[in-house]
Amino acid sequence: MALIEIVREVALTPVEAWRRLTDWPKHGEYVPLTSITLTPRGFDAFTGIGRVGFHDPMDVVESHRPSYCRLEKRGRVVKGWAELSVDPLGAGCRVTWREEIRVTGVPRAFDGMIRASSRRLFSRVIDGLLAD
C-alpha cells in the first residue's frame, strides 16, 4: 500500500477550486493514455490503447460540496481510496489530496516506487486542473 498526500495553496475560491478538481472527465487530460467516463456512482478511468489496458472504476462514497469527498477505487488492478478536501485560506484556499494505492500483484517492496510515481502523476493532475 502506498499512501500519498499532496497539498496546494491557491488563489482560487474554494467553490472554484472544487469545481475544477471534481471535473472528473478533465482528469484524463493530465494522465497519459487515459480517458474518463462518468458512471452513476462516480467514474471509470480507462488507461490503455484501444482495447488493451485496464479500468480503474471509482465510486464517490461521500461528498460534502464544496469541501470534501471520498472515492473508493474498485478496480481489479488498482485498489484503494482517495480523499479530496478544500479549505478556505485567506483570499484563496488549501487543497489536500490524500490517496492510498494498491496495485494487484505488486509486492510491498515496490511501495516506494508506486508512491513516488503516484505522487508525481497526481501532482501533475492537480496542478493542471487548478491552473486551467
N, C-alpha and C positions, 0 to 999 in steps of 0.2 A: 504494500500500500504506500502510495506517495501522497503526502499532504502538502499543498502549496497555499500561499496567501499572497495576494497582490493588492497593494493599497495605492490609490492615486488621489491627490487633491487637485481639484479642477475649479475653474471659474465659471461653472455652469450651475444653474439652479438644480436642486435635487430632482424636480419633476423632469427637466430636460435631460439630465444625466440618465435617469431611469428610463425615459422613452428611448434613448439611444441604445442603452445596454440591453434592453429587453426586445429589441427589434431582432428576433431570433434569426430570420432568414438572412439578415445582413451579416451575421457572424461568418457565414460561408465565404464572404468576400475576403476574409483575412486568414482563412485556413486553407492551405493548398489542397487542391483536388477534392474539395468538399462542397456539397450543396445541402441546404437545409429545407425541410418540408414541415409545415405545421401539421400537428395531429390534434385530435380532440383533447388530449391530456397534456400536450406540450409540443414537442417537435422531434424530428428524426434527422440526424446528421449522417449523410452517406459520404464516406471517403473512398475514392477509388476512380477507376477509369472504366467507362461503360458499365458492364455488369460485374466487373471484378473489383471487389472492395469489401467494405463492411459497414453495417449500420450501427449507429450509436443513438438509440432512442432515449429520450429524456422526458420525464414527466414533471410538470410543475406541481409539487405536492403541497406547497404552502406559499401564499402570496399576500403581502400587505403593501399594496401600492401606495406611494412610490418609495418605499423604504426597505423592503426585504422580500426575497423569495428563496425557496429551496427547490432544487432539482434533484431527482433521483435518476441515475444512469441505469438503464435496464437492458443493455445490450449483451450479446453473447461474448463479445471481445472486450469491451470496455465497461467496467462497472464502477460504482462509487456514487458520489453526490457532489453537489456544488451549492454554495450559498452566496447570494449577492445582496449586499446592503449599501444603501446610500444615505448618508447622514449630513444634515446641514452643517456648514462650517464657514462662519463669517459671511463673505459675499458669494461663496461657492458651496462646494460640498466635498465630502470624502467618500470615495467608492472603495469598497472592500470586496474582493472576490476570493473565496476560500473553496478549495476543491480537494477531494480525496479521489485518487485514481488508482484502479486496479486493472491490470491487463491480464486476461485469462491466459494461463500457461507460462507466464513470465515469472521466474523465481524472484524472491525478495532481494536477492543480491543485486538486481538491476533497479531497485527503487530509486537510487541516486540518479541514474541516467533518466528514468521516467520523470522524476521530479524536475530535473534541470530542463529537459526538453519541453515538458508541460508548462513550466514557468515562462519559458521563452515564447512558446506559442500563445498562451493566454495573455501575456503582456502585449503581444502584437495585436491580438483581437481587441482587448480593452482600450489600448492607446488609439487604435484606428477608429473604433466606434466613438470614442469621446472627442476625437479631433474632427470628425465629419461636420 
